[in-house]
Amino acid sequence: MPVSFDLTMNVVTFLVSLGLAAFVGFLLRSRQLAKKNRQISALESEVADVGAEILEVQKEYCELQSKMKETKDAPSPVVSIKQVKEGTA
């Protein structure tokens, strides 16, 4: 004897449950997208901060290089030991 399974459902109930499932899916997906957008904006601001920090360090490096070039031409404030011994002897 074959087993038969009959399911009867009201069309209105089916449409309401279908609409409710679509709405819940939309809410869940919109929450996921909002979370991802927050993470993306946080990472973008972090990248911008790191870029600004790199530019600041590069500026300091260039300033130090220019100071080193200026001091190369000036006489050295360090007195060598040979000059001191020659002056006192």
SVG drawing of the C-alpha trace seen along z (x, -y; Angstrom):
<svg xmlns="http://www.w3.org/2000/svg" viewBox="-6 -76 112 78">
<polyline fill="none" stroke="black" stroke-width="0.4" points="0.0,0.0 1.6,-3.3 1.8,-6.1 0.4,-9.4 1.1,-12.7 -1.2,-15.5 -0.4,-19.1 -3.0,-21.7 -2.1,-25.3 -4.0,-28.5 -2.7,-30.8 -2.9,-33.8 -0.9,-32.1 1.7,-31.0 2.1,-34.6 2.3,-36.1 5.0,-33.6 6.9,-34.2 6.8,-37.9 7.8,-37.6 10.8,-35.4 11.8,-37.9 11.6,-40.7 13.6,-38.9 16.2,-38.0 16.4,-41.6 16.9,-42.8 19.7,-40.3 21.5,-41.2 21.2,-44.9 22.7,-44.4 25.6,-42.5 26.2,-45.2 26.1,-47.9 28.7,-46.0 30.9,-45.6 30.6,-49.3 31.6,-50.3 34.6,-48.0 35.6,-49.4 35.3,-53.0 37.4,-52.2 40.1,-50.6 40.0,-53.5 40.6,-56.0 43.4,-53.8 45.1,-53.7 44.7,-57.5 46.3,-57.9 49.2,-55.7 49.7,-57.6 49.8,-60.9 52.3,-59.4 54.5,-58.2 54.5,-61.6 55.4,-63.2 58.3,-60.9 59.4,-61.5 59.3,-65.3 61.5,-64.8 63.9,-62.7 64.3,-65.3 64.8,-68.0 67.5,-65.9 69.2,-65.3 69.2,-69.1 70.7,-69.8 73.4,-67.2 74.3,-68.8 74.5,-72.2 76.7,-70.9 79.1,-69.1 80.3,-72.5 80.7,-74.0 83.8,-73.1 83.4,-70.2 82.9,-71.0 84.8,-67.8 88.5,-68.4 90.7,-65.5 93.2,-64.1 96.1,-64.6 95.4,-68.4 95.3,-68.6 98.6,-66.8 100.3,-68.9 99.1,-72.1 100.2,-71.2 103.5,-69.5"/>
</svg>
